[in-house]
Amino acid sequence: MKRILVTGGLGFIGSNFIRMMLEEHPDITITNLDAVTYAGNPANLKDIENEPGYSFTRGDICDRDLVFSVLDRQNIDTIVHFAAESHVDRSIEDSSVFVRTNVLGTQVLLESALKCGVERFVHISTDEVYGSTPDGSFSETDNLAPSSPYSASKAGSDLLALSYHKTHGLPVIVTRCTNNFGPYQYPEKLIPLFTTNLVDGKKVPVYGSGKNVRDWIYVLDHNRAVDFILENGSPGEIYNISSGNELNNLEITGTILSLLGMDESMIEYVADRPGHDWRYSLDSTKLRSMGWRPEYDFETAMRETVSWYRENEWWWRPLKR
């Protein structure tokens, strides 16, 4: 039986991961360690909080005594590390919490994992660590060139995690994924922000020309990739996770407008943010050659996602007050 610690499990991707893993692997146990920040919402897992095999501990990953205690007491053998400050705009306003959580918090987890003999440590990262590219796609061996304080803090945590494998033999794997979307995403991110704004009859703020390009992946495809890597990945390796759904922000906006029966008059162009990367793109050949493939087509996943936010105002409306 795997005994998994998931950090940041009340966040968007982590909560979807926990729910999926408990549904698909009844023989595992999951301990969810989350500091319950603004983006860590207990409502994300309210439906499974009493499930056998699931337990929750409120705490900060920078708290060395707590992290060690949880790993030791729960006899954890696997860590999936989602916990991170992740909003680029917030990192531009104040980078200190990003450095603390993303770098120092990761160091605490790595050190505790080493002391407790953890058998697998999957560190969840982002395509943003590679920076922008006008064409082509980044592979796992490309140099890192982060543009924002957020992506710089994630690049630092990636390198730190990999150093624990090289120096100490800790069985660390790093994953880097493209933009996620789906249910339970905090409404500061583009798709839930735009959907909930439009439900409320408010315009949507598009940065600059709206032509910045991202590759969009449904959150369950990302999580199934992480599960696949847990079983099949090799320590010390990096795995890119991407879907091939490259669209610019205007195209994403147009999709949301169409699904809600609205037109471009609801778009409000705003000043671009500093250091806004033009295009992210990942080559996931390495992972696909091992047998993983995304299962959801973009149009269906977007339709289901927009419908979820329309039907679950109880979840997002308190977050936008």
C-alpha positions in Angstrom: 0.0 0.0 0.0 1.4 3.4 -1.0 1.3 6.1 1.7 1.4 9.4 -0.1 1.9 12.9 1.2 0.3 15.5 -1.1 1.4 19.0 -0.4 -1.0 21.8 -1.4 -3.8 19.4 -1.7 -6.5 22.0 -1.2 -5.4 23.9 -4.3 -6.8 23.5 -7.8 -4.5 20.8 -9.2 -3.8 19.1 -5.9 -7.4 18.7 -4.9 -8.3 17.2 -8.3 -5.3 14.9 -8.0 -6.3 13.6 -4.5 -9.9 13.0 -5.6 -8.7 11.1 -8.8 -6.2 9.0 -6.9 -8.7 7.9 -4.2 -11.2 7.0 -6.9 -8.8 5.0 -9.1 -6.5 3.5 -6.4 -8.5 2.3 -3.4 -5.4 0.6 -1.9 -3.5 3.8 -1.2 -3.7 6.3 1.7 -3.3 10.1 1.2 -2.2 12.7 3.8 -3.0 16.2 2.6 -0.7 18.9 4.0 -1.9 22.4 3.2 -1.4 25.8 4.8 -4.9 26.9 3.7 -3.9 30.1 2.1 -6.3 32.2 0.0 -6.1 29.6 -2.9 -6.3 26.6 -0.6 -10.0 26.1 -0.3 -11.4 23.4 2.1 -14.5 23.3 -0.1 -12.4 21.7 -2.9 -12.5 18.4 -1.0 -15.5 18.7 1.2 -17.1 15.8 -0.6 -14.3 13.4 0.4 -13.1 14.7 3.7 -14.5 11.6 5.5 -13.3 9.1 3.0 -11.3 6.2 4.4 -7.7 6.5 3.3 -7.7 10.3 3.4 -6.5 12.6 6.2 -5.8 16.3 6.3 -3.1 18.2 8.2 -3.1 22.0 8.3 0.4 23.3 8.2 3.1 25.2 6.4 5.7 23.3 4.4 8.4 25.7 5.8 7.7 24.3 9.3 10.5 21.7 9.6 9.2 20.1 12.8 5.7 19.7 11.4 6.9 18.3 8.0 9.2 15.7 9.7 6.5 14.7 12.2 3.9 14.1 9.4 6.3 12.0 7.3 7.5 10.0 10.3 4.1 9.6 12.0 2.3 8.6 8.8 5.2 6.4 7.6 5.0 8.2 4.3 6.8 6.5 1.4 5.8 8.9 -1.5 5.6 12.7 -1.7 3.8 14.5 -4.5 4.7 18.2 -4.0 2.1 20.6 -5.5 2.3 23.3 -2.8 3.4 26.6 -4.4 2.6 30.2 -4.7 1.7 30.4 -8.4 0.2 33.7 -9.5 2.6 35.7 -11.7 0.9 39.0 -11.0 1.2 38.6 -7.3 4.8 37.6 -7.6 5.5 40.9 -9.4 3.9 42.8 -6.6 5.8 41.0 -3.9 8.2 38.1 -4.5 9.1 37.3 -0.9 6.3 34.8 -0.2 7.2 33.0 -3.5 10.8 32.6 -2.5 9.8 31.4 0.9 7.2 28.9 -0.1 8.6 27.7 -3.4 12.3 27.5 -2.6 12.6 27.3 1.2 9.5 25.1 1.6 10.8 22.7 -1.1 14.1 22.5 0.8 12.4 21.6 4.0 10.4 18.8 2.3 13.5 17.5 0.6 15.5 17.4 3.8 12.7 15.7 5.7 12.2 13.2 2.9 15.9 12.4 3.0 15.8 11.8 6.8 12.7 9.7 6.6 13.8 7.5 3.7 11.0 8.5 1.3 11.0 6.2 -1.7 9.7 8.6 -4.3 9.5 12.4 -4.4 7.6 14.0 -7.4 8.2 17.7 -7.6 5.5 19.5 -9.7 6.8 22.4 -11.7 5.8 24.5 -14.7 6.6 25.3 -18.3 7.3 28.8 -17.3 10.8 27.9 -16.0 12.0 27.6 -19.7 10.8 31.2 -20.5 9.4 32.2 -23.8 10.0 30.9 -27.3 8.8 32.3 -30.7 8.8 28.9 -32.3 9.6 25.3 -31.5 9.0 23.5 -28.2 11.2 23.1 -25.2 12.6 19.7 -24.3 13.7 18.6 -20.8 17.4 19.3 -21.6 16.9 22.9 -22.6 18.3 25.7 -20.4 16.0 27.5 -17.9 15.3 31.2 -18.5 12.5 32.3 -16.2 11.0 35.8 -16.7 8.9 36.4 -13.5 9.7 36.1 -9.8 7.2 33.2 -9.8 8.9 31.2 -12.5 12.4 32.1 -11.1 11.3 30.6 -7.7 10.0 27.5 -9.4 13.2 27.1 -11.5 15.2 27.4 -8.2 13.1 24.7 -6.5 13.5 22.4 -9.6 17.3 22.7 -9.4 17.3 22.2 -5.7 15.2 19.1 -6.0 17.4 17.6 -8.7 20.5 18.4 -6.6 19.1 16.2 -3.8 19.0 13.3 -6.2 22.5 13.9 -7.5 24.1 14.7 -4.1 22.1 12.5 -1.8 20.5 9.9 -4.0 17.0 11.0 -3.0 14.6 9.5 -5.6 13.4 12.8 -7.0 11.4 13.3 -10.2 10.6 16.7 -11.7 7.5 17.3 -13.9 6.9 20.5 -15.9 3.4 21.0 -17.2 1.6 23.6 -19.4 -1.4 25.7 -18.4 -4.0 23.7 -16.5 -7.8 24.3 -16.6 -10.8 22.6 -15.0 -13.0 22.8 -11.9 -11.9 24.2 -8.6 -9.4 26.7 -10.1 -9.1 29.9 -8.1 -10.8 32.7 -10.0 -7.7 34.8 -10.4 -6.6 32.6 -13.3 -7.7 33.4 -16.8 -10.4 30.8 -17.6 -12.3 30.9 -14.2 -11.8 34.7 -14.0 -13.3 35.3 -17.4 -16.1 32.8 -17.0 -17.2 34.1 -13.6 -16.9 37.7 -14.7 -19.1 37.0 -17.7 -21.7 35.1 -15.6 -21.8 38.3 -13.5 -22.2 40.5 -16.6 -18.7 42.0 -16.2 -16.2 42.5 -19.0 -13.0 40.4 -19.2 -9.6 42.1 -19.0 -7.3 41.0 -21.8 -3.6 41.9 -21.4 -2.0 43.8 -24.3 -2.9 42.5 -27.8 -4.3 39.2 -26.4 -1.9 37.3 -28.8 0.2 35.6 -26.1 0.2 31.9 -26.6 -0.2 29.1 -24.1 -0.7 25.3 -24.4 -3.8 24.3 -22.4 -4.3 20.9 -20.7 -7.3 19.6 -18.8 -6.4 19.1 -15.1 -7.3 15.4 -15.1 -4.9 14.8 -18.0 -2.1 16.5 -16.0 -3.0 14.4 -12.9 -3.1 11.1 -14.8 0.4 12.0 -16.2 1.6 12.5 -12.7 0.1 9.2 -11.6 1.8 7.5 -14.7 5.1 9.1 -13.7 4.7 7.8 -10.1 4.6 4.3 -11.5 6.9 4.5 -14.5 9.2 7.5 -14.1 12.9 7.2 -13.2 14.6 9.1 -10.3 16.7 12.1 -11.4 14.6 12.6 -14.6 12.5 15.5 -15.8 9.3 14.9 -17.7 7.4 17.6 -19.7 3.6 17.3 -19.8 1.7 19.0 -22.6 -1.4 18.5 -24.7 -0.7 20.3 -27.9 -3.6 22.7 -27.5 -1.8 26.0 -28.3 -4.1 29.0 -28.3 -3.6 32.7 -27.8 -5.5 34.5 -25.1 -8.0 36.0 -27.5 -8.8 32.5 -28.8 -9.4 31.3 -25.3 -11.5 34.3 -24.6 -13.5 33.8 -27.8 -14.2 30.2 -26.8 -15.6 31.2 -23.3 -17.7 34.0 -24.9 -19.2 31.6 -27.4 -20.0 29.0 -24.7 -21.8 31.7 -22.7 -23.6 33.2 -25.7 -21.7 36.5 -25.6 -19.7 38.5 -28.1 -16.4 40.6 -28.2 -18.1 43.7 -26.8 -17.4 42.0 -23.4 -13.6 42.3 -23.9 -11.7 45.1 -22.2 -8.1 45.5 -23.3 -5.8 46.5 -20.4 -2.1 47.3 -20.2 0.2 44.3 -20.5 1.9 43.1 -17.4 5.7 43.5 -17.0 7.8 40.8 -18.5 4.8 39.0 -20.1 6.2 35.9 -21.9 5.0 35.7 -25.5 4.7 31.9 -26.0 5.2 28.7 -23.9 5.5 25.4 -25.6 6.6 22.0 -24.3 7.8 18.9 -26.2 6.4 15.9 -24.3 7.8 13.2 -26.6 9.8 11.7 -23.7 6.7 11.0 -21.7 4.6 10.0 -24.7 7.2 7.5 -25.8 6.6 5.8 -22.4 2.9 5.3 -23.1 1.1 8.4 -21.7 -1.4 10.3 -23.8 -3.9 13.1 -22.9 -7.4 11.7 -23.0 -9.6 14.9 -23.2 -10.1 16.9 -26.3 -9.9 20.6 -25.7 -13.5 21.6 -26.9 -15.2 19.0 -24.6 -13.0 19.8 -21.6 -13.7 23.6 -22.1 -17.4 23.0 -22.4 -17.5 20.9 -19.2 -15.3 23.5 -17.4 -17.4 26.5 -18.2 -20.5 24.6 -17.3 -19.0 23.6 -14.0 -18.4 27.3 -13.1 -21.9 28.2 -14.2 -23.5 25.5 -12.1 -21.3 26.0 -9.0 -21.6 29.6 -8.0 -21.7 28.5 -4.4 -18.1 27.6 -4.8 -16.6 30.6 -6.5 -18.8 33.5 -5.5 -17.4 33.8 -1.9 -13.9 33.9 -3.4 -14.6 37.0 -5.5 -16.0 39.2 -2.8 
